[in-house]
Amino acid sequence: MRPEIEALLRPDLRGGIPYGAPQLDVPVALNTNENSYAVPPAVVAEITAAVEAIASGLNRYPDREFTQLRQELAAYLSRSGTAVAPEQVWAGNGSNEVLLHLVQAFGGPGRVALGFTPAYSMHPIITTTTGTTWADGMRGRRFDLHVASAVEQVRAHDPAIVFLCSPNNPTGTALGLEVIEAVHEAAPRALVVVDEAYAEFARPGTPSALTLLAGRPRLVVTRTLSKAFALAGARLGYLAADPAVLDALRLVRMPYHLGAQTQAVALAALRHADLMLATVDVIKAQRDRIVEGVREIGCDPVPSDANFVLFGGLADRAATWQGLLDRGVLVRDVGLDGYLRVTAGTPEETSAFLDALAEVMAVQRQGDQG
């Protein structure tokens, strides 16, 4: 950065590192937790027709309240058995914008946001950009989070916002409802945000925080269409919360923040929800295959409820990452010593990853012996 520009930058942002993952042209890209399956042709056709239908009206601003989209998102969430009303649903350009709205409304100078790391790296970035103080909470040795530890940390930091991830990124671990309930009770002055970006990939019996919304106006559950719905390029995230929370978000959102074309694409996808989610079970099977496969190779996987697997036991994670890349497989270095993260994709991608990892580990072992 030019010195004269850096001198003008906010002091708390100087020297910061922007969020980003390598975007490399490789045969097997498994580093950003995207859905490896393309949008089905039938949905492509409906999306195309939906955008064409609204194109002539793009001279007008979109529905500021995205009314129809909120209705469809509420209907989708209600399919899980927990009724969610349209007036409880908010949306933005990806879940990151939804999270930004929350921190803009409930954070700010003099306030603290607490998260339990390692977790989604955008939580502290969003927090910092709003002038909110970030507090790094800690997880257990196997990246778990228990009631006693969570409550102790919440009470120590007295946060205005608490971030909980279930399933957690980058570890894949899900939270029991008792942890969420305990944190909510221990932080009576905080908004408790449960980030459920990967909820559709959870193993059977894994509960959703949606079941806790009733009677808890300070609880928020965020979701996205980027993962299970294979719409990462469309940028549509959303949340469910008490209507009073939405009233607060209206104070900070930009005018007409959700474009007409984004609303049209999301509505078309939601009309075909079952078709869009048809690959979820296949991806979950590949995730479980990765867990077993890396274990057989001699690595240490973390049990996952997401569409990715964090695996450890790596003497040199950087060398392992490069070795995989040299073999055409791109995974994610999330900065944890001895660990890398791989997205569960197609069966062919899983095979390519496991074969490459086996080769890399064999070469490293030979080097150690030599």
N, C-alpha and C positions, 0 to 999 in steps of 0.2 A: 504494500500500500504506500502511496506517496506520503512523505512526511507531513506535507501541508494538509492533506486530507485526514491523516491519522490524528493530527493535532485538533481537528474539529470534531472528531468522533467522540461519542460519550465515553468517559474514562472507564466505565465498567465493561465496555465492549472491546476496548483495545487489547490486542493480542488474542482475541477469541478465534475459535476454529469453527467455520460454518458446518452445518449438518450436511452430510453427503456420503454416498457409497460409490465406489468405482463403477463407472458405466463403460464396460469394455465389450468389444465384439468377440465373444467366445462361443464355442459350440453349446456349452451348458452353463447357463447363468442361474445360480442358486444362492444369490446373496442378498436379495431385497424382499423376500417373503411374498413376492407376487404369486398369483395363480398362474401356473404354467399352461393352462388350457385356454385357448382362444374363446372369445364370445361366440356362442352357437349361431349358425347362419340364420335361423329363424328369428333370433333376437336382433341380429345385425339388421335384418330387413325391417323389423319394427322400429328400431332406433332410427334408421335412415328415414323411414316414413314419418316418424314423429318430429324429427328435426326439420324435415321439409315442410311439414304442416305449419310450423311456427315461424319459418324463415321469413316470410313476407311481413310478419309483424315485429321483426327485430328493431324497427324504428321506434318502438315503444318500450318503455321499461318493463321488466318482468314483474310478476306477482311478488310484491315485497314480502308477503307472508307465506309464499310457496304453499298455499292452502291444500291443493290436491296432493302434493308430495307428502305433506305431513300426515294426511289421511292414510295414504298408502303405506308409509313407514310405520304408523301406529298399527295398522292392520297386520303388517308383517310381524312386528314384535309380539302382537297379541296371539299369534299362532303358537307361541311357546306355552300358552296356558295362563299367562299373566296379562290381564287386560291393561292396555295402554291406550290412552285417549289422544287424539290429535293435538289437543292443547298442551300436552305434555312433551311434544316432540319438537326438536330444533334441528336444523341442518346447516351445513356450511361446505366450503370447498375443501373437502377432505376433513378427516377428524382433527387434523392439526388446527384448522381455522376454528373449529368448534371449541377445542381446548384453549385457543388464544382468546376467544370471546369470554370463556369462563375466568381466565386469569385477569383479563382486562377489567372485568366487572367486580371480581371478588379479591383480587390481589392488589398490587401497587406498592409504592414506597411505604416503608414502615411495617409491611406485612410479610409473613413467611409462608412459603409453600414447601411442604414436606413430601419427599418421595423415598422409596426404599430401593436402593441401588444394589446390584445392577438392575436397571429397568429401562424403559423407553427413553432414549437420549434426548428426544425433543422436549420432554417435560421440563428439565432445567433450562434449556435454551429459551423456550417460550416464557418461562418464569423470569429469566434475566432480562429479556427484551422489554418487559413491562415494568421494570424497576422493582420487581418483587424479589425478596431475598430467598434464595434456594437453600434448603437444609437437606443434607444427605443422610437419610436413614440407612440402616444396615439390615441385611438379611443374614440368615444362618449359613452354616458351612456348605450346605447343599442348596443354597439359594431359596430356602423356605422362609416363611414368615409366620411366626406363632403369636398367639394372642398376647401373652405376657410381654414379649419383646416389643410388639407393635404399640401396645398401650403405653408402656414406659417411655418410648421415644416420642409419641404424640404429646404426652404430658410434659416432657422436657422441652419441647420446641414451641408449644402453644401456637400451632399454625392457623392461618386463615383458610388454607386449602391443603387437603391431603390427597395425594395421588396414590391409588392402588391399581395394579394391573392384574387382570385375571382373564385368560392366561397372560403370564408376564413375558415381555420381550426384553432381553434375549434368551431367557432361560426356559420358557415354555411351561413353567409351573403355574398351576391354578390356585386360587385362594378358597378356603372354606368360608361359608357364610358367617361363621362365628367370628372370624377375624374382622370382616367388614362391620359387623354389628358392634364389636367391641371398640373398634376405632371410632365409629360414629358416636358411640356413647362417651368415649374418653375425650372427644374434641367437640364440646358443645358450642364453640364459637367458630367452627370450621365447616366449609363446604367439603364434602367427601366425594371425590370423583373416582369412579371405578371404570377403568379403561378396558373394555371388552372387545377390542378390535379383532380378536381371534376366536370369539365365543363359539362360532359355528363348528370349529374343529375340535372342540373339547370332547374328551372321552365320555362314554355313557355314565350318567350319574353325577356329572360335574354341574353344580348349581349355578344359576345366573343371579347377579345382584338385582335384576329386574324384580325378582320376587320380594325384595326388601323395600321397594319404593313407597308402598302405601304407608302413610303415617310418618314418613321421614322426609320432610321438605328440604333438608340439607343434603340429601343423597342424589347423586347424578350418575347415570350409566351412559358411557359413550360407546358408539359402534361405528362401523364403516362398511361401505360397499366395495372397498378396494381389494379385500382378501377373498372371502368365500364367494362373492359375487363376480369376481374376476373383472372388476371395473377400476383398477388402479389409475388408468389414464383418464377416467371421467371426473375424478376428484369429488367424491360425495361422502361426507361423514355426517353423523347425526348423534343425537343424545335423547334420552328420556329423563324427565325430571318433573318436579312440581311446577305448575304454571307460573308461580311467582318467580322462579329462577329464570324462565324465559322472558318475563317482563324486564328483569335486570339485563339480560343479554341484548335486548332491543336498544338499550342505552348506549351500547358500545359497537354494535355491528355497523359496517359501512352501508350506505343507502343501496338498496337493491343488490345485496352482495351475492345472491345466488342467481346466475344467469338463466335466461329462458331455455337455452340449449342444454344446460346441465340438468335442469328440472325435467326436460323432455326425455333425456337419455335415462335418467334414474327411474322415471315412471315407466318407461318401456321395459326396463330390466325387471322392475318389481312385478309387472304384469306376468312375467315369465319366471317368477321366483323359483319354482320347482326345477325348471330346466337349468337355470343359472347355478343352482346348488347341486346339480346332479354329479359334479365331480368331487364334491366334498368327501364322500366315503372313499373314493379312490385315492385322494391325497392323504387321508388319514391312514390308509393301509400302507402307503409309501413311507409315511412318517414312522410308523411302527416297524417297517422293514429296515429303515435307516437305524433306528435304535438298536435292533438286534444285529444288524450288519456291522456297525462300528464297534459294538461290543465284541463280536467274533474276531475283528481285526486287532483288538487289544486296546481300544480306546474306552473312555468312560462317558457314556451318554447320560444326560439328565432327562428323566421321564417328562414327556411333553404332552400338553393338551392343545398345542397350536399346530400350525402347518410348517414347523421347522424343528430342528433338533440342535441343541447345544451339546457339543461333545468335547471332553477333556482328555487328560492323560498325555498331553503333547509336550515333549521336552522343549521343542522350539516351534511355537505356533507360527511365527513368521516364515520359517523355512517350510513348514507344512503347507501354509497358505500358498506360497510361491510354487511348491512342488505340484499342488493341485492345479494351479493356473497354467503351469507349463504343460499340463496334460489336458488343457482345454476346459477345466472346471473352475468356475469362480464361486467361492463361498465368502462368508463375511467374517472379518476379524473385528470383533466387538470390543477389543481392548482388555479382555480378561486373560490373565496369565495362564497359559496352558490349555486354553479353550478356543474353539472356532464354532461358528454357527452355519448350518446348511438348511436351505429351504427344501421341503418335500415337494417334488414335482411329478413328472410322469414316470412310469416304470423304467423307461429307457434312460431318463436322466438319473434316476436312482442307481441304476446299474453302472452308468458311466462314473458317477461319484464314488461308489463303493470300490469299483475296480481301480480308479485312480488313487484313492486313499490307501488301498492295500499295497499298491506299488510304492507310494511315497513312504509308508511306514516300513516296508521291507528294505528300501534303500537306506533309510535312517538307521535301522537296526544293524545293517551290514557295516555302515560307517562307524557306528559305536563299537562294533566288534573288531574293526580294522585298526 
